[in-house]
Amino acid sequence: MPSLSVFLPAYNEKENLAAAVREIAAIVAGTVEDYEIIIVEDGSTDGTAELADELASSIPNVRAANQPQKRGYGPAVMRGLAEATKDFVFYTDADRQYDYCEIAGIWPLARRYDVLVGYRRHRVDPFTRHVFAWGYGYLLRFFFGFPFRDADCSFKFFRRERIAGIPIDSRSGFVEAELLLKCRLHGLRIKQVPVKHFGRPAGKVSFEVFRRGPLSLVRFGPMWAMFMDILLCRRRIGAYQRRVTRSRLRREAGLP
């Protein structure tokens, strides 16, 4: 039977982390025999790192990968992929905005595809986040012809061996989109699946400065970093595609 690595990027999620890890552990333990859960703590300032260590010492198959200082969402995702050791890798956020029970329902599909990409049936976020999401999606379609409905939905399965050699240059939240773009160039079998999305039960989004009602103020820095990564990837993706094509042609011709 295939095995599963689950990792959760976490930054200042002390109010949500314990419930998220315990719920996921119960679901995965009832679904997969061989599994691990990795908490990728990203230099939090609210005690999340200490809580991650406590959870790792008290819950079977859970371990913590604490980063000494905040590096951002992109490096946290890359750290989680690097830490994973099982056949399949699944990651989601520790903020409890997704229905973790859907892991069990989607798992049989994961075994038939190389990549499963979640998209939110109904996104429960402030109006400002919807605007940013629309703009981000437009840029991805404009620059790359991006075919996926919800690039930054953090509910994804990967067959680990199929993505092990894919290089990722981004260091912002764009890392998710870059990984999907390169999976597509490699011809991996990809399927999109709908998932439930909820309002955040506690805490606040790391790049939000202020929220009131349907509106929120968002830090400009992370958005600017994503935009710059889009521009850099736009320059590099063509060259990467040519390398992938040449490599495939050499394999088909029996050349080393």
C-alpha positions in Angstrom: 0.0 0.0 0.0 1.3 3.5 -0.8 2.4 5.7 2.1 1.6 9.4 2.7 3.5 12.4 4.0 1.4 15.3 5.2 2.9 18.7 6.0 1.4 21.9 7.4 3.2 25.3 6.9 2.5 27.2 10.1 3.3 30.8 11.1 1.8 32.3 14.2 -0.9 29.6 14.3 -0.8 28.7 18.0 -4.5 29.1 18.3 -5.2 26.6 15.5 -2.3 24.3 15.3 -3.1 21.7 17.9 -6.7 21.2 16.7 -5.5 21.0 13.1 -2.8 18.4 13.8 -5.0 16.2 16.0 -7.8 16.3 13.5 -5.5 15.4 10.5 -3.8 12.7 12.5 -7.1 11.0 13.3 -8.2 11.2 9.7 -4.9 10.0 8.1 -4.5 7.2 10.7 -7.9 5.8 9.6 -7.0 6.1 5.9 -3.3 5.2 5.4 -1.3 2.6 7.3 2.1 4.2 6.7 2.1 8.0 7.2 3.9 11.0 8.7 2.8 14.5 9.6 5.3 17.3 9.5 4.7 20.7 11.0 6.8 23.3 9.1 7.0 26.1 11.6 8.2 29.3 10.0 9.9 31.4 12.7 6.7 32.3 14.6 6.6 34.8 17.4 3.5 33.6 19.3 4.8 30.2 20.7 3.9 28.1 17.6 7.4 26.6 17.5 7.1 25.4 21.1 3.7 24.0 20.5 4.9 22.2 17.4 7.6 20.5 19.5 5.1 19.5 22.1 2.7 18.0 19.5 5.6 16.1 17.9 6.5 14.6 21.2 3.0 13.6 22.2 1.3 12.4 19.0 2.6 9.4 17.1 4.0 9.9 13.6 4.2 13.7 14.0 7.4 15.7 13.8 8.4 19.3 13.7 10.6 21.1 11.2 11.1 24.4 12.9 12.8 27.2 10.9 14.8 29.6 13.2 13.5 32.7 11.5 10.6 33.6 9.2 11.4 32.9 5.5 8.0 33.1 4.0 5.3 30.7 2.6 7.3 29.7 -0.5 10.4 28.4 1.5 8.0 26.7 4.0 6.4 24.7 1.2 9.8 23.8 -0.2 11.0 22.7 3.2 7.9 20.5 3.6 8.5 18.9 0.2 12.1 18.3 1.1 11.2 16.8 4.5 8.7 14.4 3.1 9.8 10.7 2.9 6.7 8.8 1.8 5.3 7.8 -1.6 2.7 10.6 -1.8 2.9 14.2 -0.3 -0.1 16.2 0.7 0.0 19.7 2.2 -2.6 22.1 3.6 -2.6 25.1 5.9 -2.7 24.9 9.6 -5.4 27.6 9.9 -8.3 25.1 9.7 -10.0 26.8 6.8 -10.3 23.6 4.9 -12.3 20.5 5.6 -9.6 18.0 6.6 -12.1 15.1 6.4 -11.9 15.4 2.6 -8.4 14.0 2.8 -9.9 10.5 3.2 -12.3 11.0 0.3 -9.7 12.3 -2.1 -7.0 9.8 -1.2 -8.2 7.1 -3.6 -8.0 9.7 -6.5 -4.5 10.6 -5.5 -3.4 7.0 -6.1 -4.6 7.3 -9.8 -2.9 10.7 -10.6 0.4 12.3 -10.2 -1.0 15.6 -8.9 -4.4 16.5 -7.3 -5.1 20.3 -7.2 -7.8 21.5 -4.8 -10.0 24.4 -5.6 -12.4 26.1 -3.2 -16.1 25.5 -4.0 -16.9 28.7 -2.3 -14.1 30.9 -1.0 -14.9 32.3 2.5 -12.6 35.3 2.6 -13.0 39.1 2.9 -13.8 41.0 -0.3 -10.3 42.4 -0.5 -8.9 38.9 -0.7 -11.3 38.0 -3.5 -10.0 41.0 -5.4 -6.4 40.0 -5.0 -7.2 36.4 -5.9 -8.9 37.6 -9.1 -6.0 39.8 -10.0 -3.5 37.0 -9.3 -5.4 34.6 -11.4 -5.6 37.0 -14.3 -1.8 37.5 -14.2 -1.2 33.8 -14.3 -3.6 33.3 -17.2 -2.1 36.3 -19.1 1.6 35.3 -18.6 1.4 31.5 -18.6 -2.0 30.4 -19.9 -2.5 29.0 -16.4 -5.3 26.4 -16.7 -6.0 25.8 -13.0 -9.0 27.3 -11.2 -7.4 28.1 -7.8 -3.6 28.4 -7.8 -3.2 29.3 -4.2 -5.6 26.7 -2.7 -3.3 24.9 -0.3 -4.9 21.5 -0.6 -2.7 19.5 -3.0 -1.5 15.9 -3.4 1.8 15.0 -5.3 3.3 11.7 -6.2 6.7 12.4 -4.6 8.9 10.6 -7.1 7.4 12.5 -10.0 8.2 15.9 -8.6 11.6 15.1 -6.9 13.7 16.5 -9.7 11.7 19.6 -10.5 13.7 22.8 -9.7 11.7 25.6 -8.1 13.1 29.2 -8.2 10.4 31.1 -6.5 10.6 32.2 -2.9 7.2 33.7 -2.5 3.7 32.2 -2.5 4.1 31.9 -6.3 5.9 28.7 -5.5 2.6 26.8 -5.8 1.9 28.1 -9.2 5.4 27.5 -10.5 5.3 23.9 -9.3 2.0 23.3 -11.1 3.3 24.9 -14.3 6.4 22.7 -14.3 4.4 19.6 -13.4 2.3 20.3 -16.5 5.4 20.8 -18.7 6.6 17.4 -17.6 3.3 15.8 -18.7 2.2 14.7 -15.2 -1.3 13.5 -14.8 -3.1 16.3 -13.0 -6.7 16.5 -11.8 -8.6 19.3 -10.1 -10.9 18.5 -7.2 -13.4 20.8 -5.3 -12.8 21.2 -1.6 -14.8 23.0 1.2 -13.5 26.3 2.5 -14.4 27.9 5.9 -13.8 31.2 7.6 -10.7 31.3 9.8 -11.7 30.2 13.4 -8.9 32.0 15.1 -5.9 34.2 14.5 -5.3 36.2 11.3 -3.7 35.8 7.9 0.0 36.5 8.2 0.0 39.2 5.4 -3.1 41.0 6.7 -2.5 44.2 8.6 -6.1 44.9 9.6 -9.6 43.4 9.1 -13.0 44.8 9.7 -16.2 43.2 8.3 -15.8 42.3 4.6 -12.7 44.4 4.1 -9.0 43.9 5.1 -5.8 45.7 4.6 -3.0 43.5 3.2 0.8 43.9 3.5 2.2 45.0 0.1 5.5 43.2 0.5 4.3 39.6 0.0 2.2 40.7 -3.0 5.2 42.5 -4.6 7.4 39.5 -4.1 4.9 37.3 -5.9 4.7 39.7 -8.7 8.4 39.8 -9.1 8.5 36.0 -9.1 5.9 35.9 -11.8 8.1 38.2 -14.0 11.2 36.1 -13.3 9.5 32.8 -14.0 8.0 34.3 -17.2 11.6 34.8 -18.5 12.8 31.3 -17.4 9.8 29.1 -18.2 10.4 29.1 -21.9 14.0 27.9 -21.5 12.9 25.3 -19.0 10.3 24.0 -21.4 13.0 23.6 -24.1 15.2 21.7 -21.7 12.3 19.4 -20.8 11.5 18.8 -24.5 15.1 18.0 -25.3 15.4 15.6 -22.4 12.2 13.8 -23.5 13.4 13.5 -27.1 16.7 12.1 -26.0 15.0 9.5 -23.8 12.7 8.5 -26.7 15.8 8.1 -29.0 17.5 6.0 -26.4 20.3 8.5 -25.7 21.8 9.2 -22.3 
